[in-house]
Amino acid sequence: MKDYALMILGTFFFSLSISIFAMPNSLAEGGVAGLALLLYFGLDWSPALVTLIANGIILLIGYRYLPKSMIVKSIITVPLFSFFLFILQDIANPIDDALLAALYAGVFTGIGFGFIFRSGSTMSGTSTIAKMLNYKFGWDLTGTNFILDTLVVLAGIFVIGPLLTMYTVVALFIGKRVTDYVLEGFESKKIVHIFSNQHESIARSVQKNLGAHATILQGKNYDVNEEENLVYVVVKKQQLFFLKKLIREIDIDAFTVVHTVKDVSGGSFNKAHYPTQVTFSSEKEEKKFYKEQAEE
């Protein structure tokens, strides 16, 4: 039930992006939606009808290349998107600043696609075409999808002009970033490499106080040609200051390298595995705890 709610909500957000921000401000889009917009600007064809027919044909041809569950959800998503477009397409007026319209379009598109992808559905379109070409000819899936979307966007130069096409590219870039945030979450994780002669003590302290999985890796110092050890740890962003405090208490000269990542799952990120690991009833409580620890 949750998947269908996300699918409906995502479809509504994407249709808002097209009907409220793209259509009144002569902005295009990638894929079938972009092609429908160009036909609307050039020939005054209804985007709702064009997307319904085009996505329906693509979905019909490509059903054998997609999972059955995705096909079922896409059969709902495609006509629902066209329906939302139909009822929303005449209610908005142009925004004076086309760049601002592009920013809003990107945000709403990103949220919409993020929810649609999280529901396990698809908007059909160029992604399904890319899957078919990958299956038949072995073409790279991501590259093919990018090229197809790019061709649609570049075609906009001849319909809406180079300036608005550039604004469309801005909207697509923002949409991609927002989609990533919706799919992966806003809170980044930190990978920390700690080079220290006190590596065992640091790993023990990290495991005891943070409940984070600590791995000791062996390497070689190239300058002096001697073996050395480093501790590999993944922690949440709010734990980073407390982690650095723990490291300084054991070895003030430890060399620490921090990397930012978004997608981390399993292990100590699932639940408490150690008796001394602190657990929290909410994310707010957790952030408050580690902030207080870092300030001590």
N, C-alpha and C positions, 0 to 999 in steps of 0.2 A: 504493500500500500504506500509505503514511504517513497519507493521508486517512482510510482505513478504521480504522486504529489510533486516530487522534484521535476519530473518530466513536464507536467502541465505548467508549473511555475517558470521553468526555464524557457519553455516555448513562448510563454506570455512576455517575458523580459526581452527575448530576441525580437518578437514582433513589435514591441514598443520601440526598440532601437531603430527598426526599419521604418515604421510608420510615423513616429514622432520626430525623429532626428534626421534620418537619411532622406526620406522622400521629400519633405518640405524644403530641405536645404541642398538638394541636388547632389547628395553624396552617394557613392556606390558602395559595394560590398564584395566580398569574395564569393566564389561558388555560384550555385544556382540563384541564390538571393540577389547577388550582384548582377547576374545576367538579367533577372527579372526587372531590376531597377533600371538598367540601361535601356531595356525595351520600353519601360514606362516613360523614361525621359525622352527617348527618341521617337517612339510610335504611340505613346499613350496607352499601351497595353496594361491591363490590370495585373499588378504583381501577385495578388492573391491567386488569380487564375493560372498565371504562368508557373508559379512555384508548385501549385497543386499538380498540374499536368506533368511538368518536367521531373519533379521529385518522384511522382507516382510511376512514371515510365522507368526511371533509373532504378527505383526500388524493385519493380517488377522484373527487370532484366538481371539485377544483381542479387536476387534473393538467395541464390545458391551459394554465394560467397560470404554470407553473413550468418551468425548464429540465429537459431529460430527465435530465441527470446528477444533478440535485438530487432528482428523482423516484426514481431508482434507489436513491440513498443513503437517502432518507426511507423507502422501502419496507423497508429493513433497520432503520433507527433506531426506527421506531414499534413494531413487535413486540418488538424487543430491549429497549426501555424498559419495556414491559409485563411482559416476562419477568423483568427485574431487580426490578421492583416486587413481582412475585408471590413471588419467593424471599426477598426482604428484609423484607417488610412486617410480619412477626411477631417479629422478632428484637430489637427495641429497646424500652427502657422510657422513660417520660417523664423529662424533666430538671426538677429542682425550679424552676429559673429559666426561665420561658418566653421572656424577652428574650434570654437566652443561647442558647436553642434557635433563636430567630429569626436571631441573628448567624451561627451555624453554618450554618443553612439558606441564608442569603444567600450565604455564601462558597462552599459546595458547589454551589449553583445557578449562581453566576457562573462558576465553573471549568467546570462541565458545559456550559453554553451556549456559553462561549468556545471550547471544544474542538469542539463540534458545528458552530458557525458556521465555524470555521477549516477544518474538513473539507469544507465546501461542502454540508453536509446541513441539514436542518431538522426540527423536531419537529412539523411540520404545525400544527394548532391555529389560534389566532386570527390568526397571521401570514398563513396561507394564505387565510383568510376575508377579511382586509384586502386581499390581492392581488386576489381576485375582485371585491370591491366597487370597488376602484380601476379595474379593467379594464372593468366593466360600467357604472359610474356616474361614474367620474372622482373618487371620493372620495380625500382625502389619505391616503397609505399609512400614514405614521407616526401621524397623528392618529387614524385609524380603529382601528389596532391598539391604541393607548393607551386609547381609549374602551372597546373590547371587554374588555380586561384589567381596566380600572377597574370595569366593571359586574360582573364576576365577583367581584372583591375586595369591592366594596360589598355584594354579596349575602351575603357572609360575616357581616355584622352581624346578620342574622336567624338565623344558624346557630351561629356560634361566639362572638358577642357583640362589642361595640365594642373592648374592650381587646385581645383576640387578633387582631382585624382590624387594629388599629394596629400590633401586632407584625408582622403579615404585610406591612404596608406597609414597615416597617423592613427586613425580609428582602428584599423586592423591590428597595429602593433599594440595599442593599449588593450584591445580586446583579448589578444593572446596572453598578455601579462595577467590580466584579471582572471581569465580562465584558469591559468596556472595556480593562482592564489585560491580560487574556489576549490580546485581539485586537490591541492597539496596542503592548504592551510596557510595562514598568515604568519604563524610562529615558526621561525627557522630554528634548526638545531645546530649545535656546534661540535665539530670534530676537533679534538685537541691532541696534539703531539707534544709530549713532555720528555725532553732529553735531560737526564739527571743520573748521577751515581747513586742516588737514593731512590731508584725506580721502584723497588719492592715496597718501601715504606709509603711512597706516594700512592701506588696502586692499592695498597691495603687501606689507606686513609680514604681514598675516593670511594672504594667499595663500601666501607663502613659508614661514612657520613652522608654520601649521596645515593648509595644504592645503585650506582652506575657500573656497568660492566667495564672492567679495566683489563686490557691486554698488553703484555710486555713483549715487545718485538726486539729482535737482535739485529744489529747493523755493524757497520765499520766506519770509523772516523777516517776519512781520506787523508786529512792533513798529517796525522800522526801514525796512520796505519794501525790503529788499535780498535778492538771490538768495543762497542758501546750499546747500551740498551735504551729504549724509549717506551713510554707508556702511551697507549692509544685509548682514548676515551671519547664517548659521544654523550653530550649532556644537553639539556634544554637551555635556552638562552638565558633564563633568569637564574640558572645555576652557575653561570660562567664566573661571576665575580666571587662567589663562594669557593668555587674550585681553585681559582687563582690564589685566594687567601690560604687554602689548605696547602697548596704547593709552596708558597713563600714560607709557611711555618716549618716545613720540612727541609727545603733547600732553596734559599733565597737566590742562588745563582742558576737555578734550573732554566733551561732554554725552552720556551713554550711557543708553539705555533698553533694558530686557531683558524679553522676553515668553516664557512657557513654552508649548510646543506638544508634541504627542506623535507625530503622523503626518508624518514627513518621509522622502522616498525619492528616489533618483536623484542625479545630480550627484556632488559630492564625497563623498557618503555611500555610494557603491558601491565605489570603489577609489581608489588614489592616481592623481592626474592630473598631478602635478608632480614633477620630479626630486628636489626638496628635501623633499617631504612624507614624514613619518615614517609607517611602517606597522608593524603589530604582529601577533604570532602569536596573541594572545588578548586578550580584553577586560580581564582583570586586569592584563596588562602595560601596556596603554594607560592605564588609570586611574593606575597607579603612576607612569608617565612624566609625565603632566600634573600630578599632585600634586607631584612633585619640581620641575617647572618653575615652578609657582606659588609654591613656598616659597623659590626662589632669590632 
